[in-house]
């Protein structure tokens, strides 16, 4: 996905090197996408190639050991979601990058791939009044393979990170309290949770009710935002504006321009935000400090599910 995104925008992104602990994979990616070098380790990549940004797509359990030498070498970082498996690990990486003076941004593609930015703009324009309630569902039967099923934190880390980041991004607000219940279905071979019911209270007064299932019999992904004046109803492809109490269809409808392009175009859009921030010496909107609040939401949901108690946040962050 990343390599295809950069190849489609070679006027903006030049692929210098590929790196994989399985050398054949690095070589295959190099040959297919026209990189100059292929390396079997991060250290050899740093020593042997001249590059500005490293794209880290490793499994989360080894993220920190990859980010550490890159930041130490002064390389900016574009990293896959979730940033980390825990808030403590995320904070260590963020602190490391800040001390090293490098920028790290996260590939939260659903800010655009799912029309969260479109909803954010409509809400900011006052098209629905003040947002009151958000109801979000993602129901599917999903079996992951490889490293993910062995992680003790599963469905929320795989997809919940998209939705929780999207709630924050769309509402322009931060969470105050999170309550969650999780379940691991015997139908899915994995260690962590497959299903979750999460309630989030935001500091602008909006309440989110979010249901995640990897063990559903059908497939549904949709969102409703109820405001004091109107409501938004949307899925990945289409956004509808509805009048309160009127059942005869939408007042206005928009198509999501990114839904037909997959995560390829949104991945480029997000790395371009990082590149622009590097060039202008500003903070990227998808930067790692902001993303600590998304990881805080994930961590709060897991802690609430483990303890059976709501978890409080301060300005969107866990203490």
Secondary structure, DSSP 8 states (H G I E B T S, - for coil): -HHHHHHTTTTT----EEE-SSHHHHHHHHHHHT-SEEESSHHHHHHH---SEEEE-S-GGGHHHHHHHHHHTT-EEEE-SSS-SSHHHHHHHHHHHHHHT--EEE--THHHHSTHHHHHHHHHTTTTSSEEEEEEEEEEE----TTGGGSSS-HIIIIIHHHHHHHHHHHT--EEEEEEEEE--TTS--SS-SEEEEEEEETTS-EEEEEEESEEEEEEEEEEEEESSEEEEE-SSEEEEEETT--S--SEEEE-TTTTSHHHHHHHHHHHHHHHHHHHT---TTBHHHHHHHHHHHHHHHHHHHHTS-EE-BTTB--
